[in-house]
């Protein structure tokens, strides 16, 4: 989507923003946008990390369940 704008389009958007907000407000708007983007990236990384940890715990849990079942089966075989 942004690849179709091109350099002239970006310059036009910057000029319009400069006229609307003025030179003193543009740095503040840029900082706010940067902070928002950083927070979004951090939240997305946390979500993917939590998802991966959940998958790892599920795999470990199922392995532990299989091990416990094998031990019980082995114990039953020894008793009989």
C-alpha positions in Angstrom: 0.0 0.0 0.0 2.7 2.5 0.9 4.8 1.5 -2.1 2.2 3.1 -4.4 2.5 6.5 -2.7 6.0 7.2 -3.8 8.3 10.1 -2.9 6.2 12.9 -4.3 3.2 11.6 -2.4 5.1 11.5 0.9 6.4 15.0 0.3 2.8 16.2 -0.3 1.6 14.5 2.9 4.5 16.1 4.9 3.7 19.6 3.5 0.0 19.2 4.3 0.8 18.0 7.8 3.2 21.0 8.3 0.5 23.4 7.2 -2.2 21.8 9.4 -0.2 21.2 12.6 2.6 23.7 12.3 6.3 23.2 12.8 6.2 23.1 16.6 3.7 20.2 16.8 5.2 17.9 14.2 8.0 16.6 16.4 5.6 15.9 19.2 3.3 14.0 16.8 6.2 12.0 15.5 7.4 11.1 19.0 3.8 10.0 19.9 3.6 7.9 16.8 7.0 6.3 17.5 6.0 5.4 21.1 2.7 3.9 19.9 4.5 1.8 17.3 7.1 0.6 19.9 4.4 -0.3 22.3 2.5 -2.2 19.6 5.7 -4.2 18.6 6.4 -5.0 22.3 2.8 -6.2 22.8 2.9 -8.3 19.7 6.2 -9.9 20.8 4.8 -10.7 24.2 1.7 -12.3 22.7 3.8 -14.5 20.4 6.2 -15.4 23.3 3.2 -16.3 25.5 1.8 -18.5 22.8 5.2 -20.3 22.3 5.5 -20.8 26.0 2.0 -22.3 26.1 2.9 -24.7 23.4 6.1 -25.7 25.1 4.2 -26.4 28.4 1.6 -28.4 26.6 4.3 -30.6 25.0 6.1 -31.0 28.3 2.9 -31.8 30.0 1.9 -34.5 27.5 5.4 -36.0 27.8 5.1 -36.1 31.6 1.7 -37.7 31.3 3.1 -40.4 29.0 6.0 -41.0 31.4 3.6 -41.3 34.4 1.4 -43.7 32.4 4.4 -45.8 31.4 5.6 -46.0 35.0 2.2 -47.1 36.2 2.0 -49.7 33.5 5.4 -51.0 34.4 4.5 -51.1 38.1 1.3 -53.1 37.3 3.3 -55.6 35.2 5.8 -56.1 38.1 3.0 -56.6 40.6 1.1 -59.2 38.5 
